[in-house]
Amino acid sequence: MIKFDHVTKRYPGSNEALSQVSFDIEAGELVFVTGHSGAGKSTLLKLIAAIERPTSGTVLIANQNISQLKAAAIPYMRRRFGLIFQDHKLLYDRNCFENVILPLHINGITGLDAAKRVRAALDKVGLLHKEKAMPITLSGGEQQRLAIARAVVSRPSILIADEPTGNLDSSYAADIMGIFQDFNQVGVTVIVATHDARGMSATQNRVLHLDHGRLTVSNSAESVNA
């Protein structure tokens, strides 16, 4: 489903954010992308979501070469993704329901069908009782849950999260990872960037470990944490 073939990404005026990175992610996998701050984790996720394009090498998403996609085709390709950012990117002048329904409105889904989807997404992350609350009144963990609800309301096949537990205490972090595992168990491909995969999962999941832009490990979480 996702294939990187000798991918290098270099930003203007900087060193290589990624250097000769190659890996495959199959449909339905749960994958952790680990590494120190500045290792290239966010860049890797942006390349998968076609927010950035590689300087060299090939990124294939469902056999589509990202570099060859026309600009007009990118929004349609991105519909298969649910994106969760480090800073949530919530709209603080809209309540929880209105935040989650926004992607549906962008895709032309309105009315009762949209409302049903929004409430199902909020229920999945435990926020159905706060659909009318403003995001500013939520705790950090609840804001992250709201961001997840917004990411999954369009029923994406690929869920991408960039440091989703970075600012949360261990209890909230475990809850968030449990939500990701629930989505993975129903067939969603989940890719989570984190500085530390230890304790994230009791099962064997893939770990892609980056060190200064280079992929140094690509195996199970259990072997990395041993």
C-alpha positions as CSV (number, residue, x, y, z in Angstrom):
1,M,0.0,0.0,0.0
2,I,2.8,2.4,0.9
3,K,6.3,2.1,-0.5
4,F,9.4,4.3,-0.1
5,D,12.2,3.5,-2.5
6,H,15.5,5.3,-1.8
7,V,13.6,8.4,-0.8
8,T,15.6,11.6,0.0
9,K,14.1,14.9,1.1
10,R,16.2,18.0,1.3
11,Y,14.7,21.4,2.3
12,P,16.2,24.6,0.8
13,G,19.1,25.8,2.8
14,S,19.2,22.7,5.1
15,N,20.7,19.3,5.3
16,E,18.8,16.2,4.2
17,A,15.7,15.6,6.4
18,L,15.6,12.1,5.0
19,S,18.3,10.2,3.2
20,Q,17.9,7.1,1.1
21,V,14.9,5.7,3.0
22,S,13.3,2.5,1.8
23,F,10.4,0.5,3.4
24,D,7.0,-1.0,2.7
25,I,3.8,-0.7,4.8
26,E,1.1,-3.2,4.0
27,A,-2.7,-2.4,4.3
28,G,-3.9,-3.0,7.8
29,E,-0.6,-2.6,9.6
30,L,0.0,-0.6,12.8
31,V,3.4,1.1,12.5
32,F,5.4,3.3,14.8
33,V,7.9,5.8,13.4
34,T,10.4,6.5,16.1
35,G,13.5,8.7,16.5
36,H,15.0,11.7,18.3
37,S,13.7,15.2,17.7
38,G,14.7,16.3,14.2
39,A,15.2,12.7,13.1
40,G,12.8,13.1,10.1
41,K,9.7,11.6,11.5
42,S,7.4,14.5,10.6
43,T,8.9,14.8,7.1
44,L,8.3,11.1,6.5
45,L,4.6,11.5,7.5
46,K,4.3,14.6,5.3
47,L,5.7,12.6,2.3
48,I,3.1,9.8,2.9
49,A,0.3,12.3,2.9
50,A,1.7,14.2,-0.1
51,I,2.0,17.4,1.9
52,E,5.7,17.3,0.8
53,R,7.2,15.6,-2.3
54,P,10.6,13.8,-2.3
55,T,13.7,15.4,-3.6
56,S,14.7,12.1,-5.1
57,G,13.5,8.5,-4.9
58,T,9.9,7.2,-5.2
59,V,6.9,7.4,-2.8
60,L,4.1,5.1,-3.9
61,I,0.6,5.2,-2.3
62,A,-1.7,2.5,-3.6
63,N,0.6,2.2,-6.6
64,Q,0.4,5.9,-7.3
65,N,3.6,7.8,-7.6
66,I,3.2,10.9,-5.5
67,S,5.7,12.9,-7.5
68,Q,3.8,12.3,-10.7
69,L,0.4,13.4,-9.3
70,K,-1.0,16.6,-10.7
71,A,-1.8,19.3,-8.1
72,A,-5.5,18.9,-8.8
73,A,-5.4,15.2,-8.0
74,I,-3.8,15.6,-4.5
75,P,-6.9,16.5,-2.6
76,Y,-8.7,13.4,-3.9
77,M,-5.8,11.2,-3.0
78,R,-5.7,12.7,0.5
79,R,-9.3,11.6,1.1
80,R,-8.0,8.1,2.0
81,F,-6.0,9.7,4.9
82,G,-7.0,10.8,8.4
83,L,-4.3,13.3,9.7
84,I,-3.7,14.1,13.3
85,F,-1.2,16.9,13.9
86,Q,1.0,17.8,16.9
87,D,-0.9,21.0,17.6
88,H,-4.4,19.6,16.9
89,K,-5.3,22.4,14.5
90,L,-8.7,22.7,16.1
91,L,-11.0,25.7,15.4
92,Y,-11.6,27.4,18.8
93,D,-14.5,29.5,17.6
94,R,-16.5,26.3,16.8
95,N,-17.8,23.6,19.2
96,C,-16.8,20.0,19.1
97,F,-19.6,18.9,16.8
98,E,-18.8,21.7,14.3
99,N,-15.0,20.9,14.4
100,V,-15.7,17.2,13.5
101,I,-18.3,17.9,10.8
102,L,-16.0,20.2,8.8
103,P,-14.2,17.5,6.7
104,L,-17.6,16.1,5.8
105,H,-18.8,19.5,4.6
106,I,-15.6,19.9,2.5
107,N,-16.4,16.5,0.9
108,G,-20.0,17.5,0.2
109,I,-21.6,15.3,2.9
110,T,-24.3,17.2,4.8
111,G,-27.6,16.7,6.6
112,L,-28.6,13.7,8.7
113,D,-25.9,11.4,7.3
114,A,-23.2,13.9,8.3
115,A,-24.6,14.4,11.8
116,K,-24.8,10.6,12.3
117,R,-21.2,10.2,11.3
118,V,-20.1,13.0,13.6
119,R,-21.8,11.6,16.6
120,A,-20.5,8.1,15.8
121,A,-16.9,9.5,15.7
122,L,-17.4,11.5,18.9
123,D,-18.8,8.4,20.6
124,K,-15.8,6.3,19.5
125,V,-13.4,8.7,21.3
126,G,-15.6,9.2,24.3
127,L,-16.7,12.7,23.6
128,L,-20.3,12.3,22.6
129,H,-21.5,14.0,25.8
130,K,-19.4,17.1,24.9
131,E,-20.5,17.7,21.3
132,K,-21.7,21.3,22.2
133,A,-18.6,22.1,24.3
134,M,-16.0,24.6,22.9
135,P,-12.5,23.1,22.5
136,I,-10.9,25.6,24.9
137,T,-12.9,24.0,27.7
138,L,-11.4,20.5,27.1
139,S,-8.4,19.0,28.7
140,G,-5.3,18.3,26.6
141,G,-6.3,14.6,26.3
142,E,-9.8,15.5,25.3
143,Q,-8.5,17.9,22.6
144,Q,-6.4,15.1,21.2
145,R,-9.5,12.9,21.2
146,L,-11.4,15.6,19.3
147,A,-8.7,15.8,16.8
148,I,-8.9,12.0,16.3
149,A,-12.7,12.1,15.9
150,R,-12.2,14.8,13.2
151,A,-9.6,12.7,11.4
152,V,-11.7,9.5,11.3
153,V,-15.1,11.0,10.6
154,S,-14.5,10.6,6.8
155,R,-13.7,6.9,7.4
156,P,-10.1,6.9,6.1
157,S,-8.2,3.8,5.2
158,I,-5.0,5.3,6.5
159,L,-4.7,7.1,9.8
160,I,-1.5,9.2,10.4
161,A,-0.6,10.7,13.8
162,D,2.4,13.0,14.5
163,E,3.5,12.7,18.2
164,P,-0.2,12.3,19.4
165,T,0.8,11.6,23.0
166,G,3.8,14.0,23.3
167,N,2.1,16.4,25.7
168,L,-0.1,13.9,27.6
169,D,0.5,12.1,30.9
170,S,0.9,8.3,30.8
171,S,-2.8,7.6,31.5
172,Y,-4.1,9.8,28.6
173,A,-1.3,8.5,26.4
174,A,-2.4,4.9,27.0
175,D,-6.0,5.8,26.2
176,I,-5.0,7.5,22.9
177,M,-2.9,4.5,21.8
178,G,-5.9,2.2,22.7
179,I,-8.1,4.2,20.3
180,F,-5.5,3.8,17.5
181,Q,-5.3,0.1,18.2
182,D,-9.1,-0.2,18.0
183,F,-9.1,1.4,14.6
184,N,-6.3,-0.8,13.5
185,Q,-8.3,-3.9,14.5
186,V,-11.1,-3.0,12.1
187,G,-8.6,-2.8,9.2
188,V,-7.4,0.8,9.2
189,T,-3.7,1.3,8.5
190,V,-2.3,3.3,11.4
191,I,1.1,5.1,11.3
192,V,2.2,6.9,14.5
193,A,5.3,9.0,14.9
194,T,6.6,9.1,18.4
195,H,10.0,9.8,20.1
196,D,9.6,6.6,22.1
197,A,7.6,3.4,21.3
198,R,8.3,1.7,24.6
199,G,5.1,0.8,26.4
200,M,2.9,1.8,23.5
201,S,1.8,-1.7,22.6
202,A,1.6,-5.1,24.1
203,T,1.6,-6.7,20.7
204,Q,4.2,-7.0,18.0
205,N,3.9,-4.0,15.7
206,R,6.3,-2.6,13.1
207,V,8.8,0.0,14.1
208,L,10.6,2.3,11.7
209,H,13.4,4.0,13.6
210,L,15.1,7.1,12.1
211,D,18.4,8.5,13.1
212,H,19.4,11.9,11.5
213,G,17.3,11.1,8.5
214,R,18.4,7.6,7.9
215,L,16.3,4.5,8.6
216,T,18.3,2.3,11.0
217,V,15.6,-0.2,12.2
218,S,12.6,-1.7,10.5
219,N,11.2,-4.5,12.6
220,S,8.8,-5.3,15.5
221,A,8.2,-3.2,18.5
222,E,9.0,-6.1,20.8
223,S,12.5,-6.5,19.4
224,V,13.2,-2.7,19.6
225,N,12.0,-2.6,23.2
226,A,14.0,-5.6,24.4
